Amino acid sequence: MGGSAERGQGQGAGQSVYRRGVGLALFNRQGLVFAAQRIDTPGEAWQMPQGGIDAGESPRQAAMRELKEEIGTDRAEIVAELPEWLSYDLPVDVAGRAWRGRFKGQTQKWFALAFIGNDADIDIATEHPEFKSWRWMPLDQVAAAIVAFKRPIYERVAREFAAVALKIAAG
């Protein structure tokens, strides 16, 4: 892992660093992507599943774990990943609260996954629920539904995974 994958590692206490995480574009058989509303975000903000990478865990392992933790199923196969890590900064008013103020943002490895289950397999009422509702959306509409500070990441993911959505929809 080179380049920005190392960003934020080995920094001293009190320095601004990026939390390493994964982002998941989960596509159903029609090529629509899973999006959900966070419990802790007011308004109509939708996002794709994402989460941190645990110590000793590879990004691929984290992707499958986060999928199970956030939506109650890991009935999916990784079909693509972005080669580079994508980073965003948290707004100042959020940075002090999120992750106990230890990180200024997040750097993420993004994966595209083909959902091999059925909608009934999805259960957002997990042990530690993060979402209040979910739906399948066209990938090119998700960026407009996300909080503003993550929008550039979602626009990039939509561009990069557009062909994946079409391929999955074509069967």
Steps between C-alpha positions, in 0.01 A plus 500: 500500500669814386407857439214639700429162660769589750357844567431555864701206629785543744403854596559624852225571749309818436584518131226508240469162333257312280314197621547204262176351380308335221205610289258255342297539182265201526311435174185296461423298186346807333821699545354724772714581803411460867460830686383563854416788732719526810326503836725783625465733199196728477323556172506303178871406492558158344826308483648169395639269771844593628712447806842471657769241447589312819861427601633198312212508253538542123274746318317207333439334837377831641263543204328168564490553878356850466236376258382239751516744793314781325236324291475159664629293209822429316330327207714682247807454287767764445513568126720812482703740713644841442880484478558810712368615835254790505507748787268761643523749784225530756345844551652672805176471702490123438873425534504572872219252566566220253742229613559697823681770304797275413463532121451793266336279239507164337696332222307217341554203271183462292359168380219408262306193606235291327216414739423129469225492758141618508362821649369294793863425595559868574433592862613844613373429855845363587663468843629858469266657243632789292213541253132584534390410145645374173425472129654410164597810297658572163871550565504838328241633749676405823748791498216751501350328806817491714620761750692773317847424640490144358356600160833515307580144613156374393526675164832327439365161611200545268728573203736213576232237566247602230618221270470249786134597551430457129676163486309367802168624357577332166549170680 
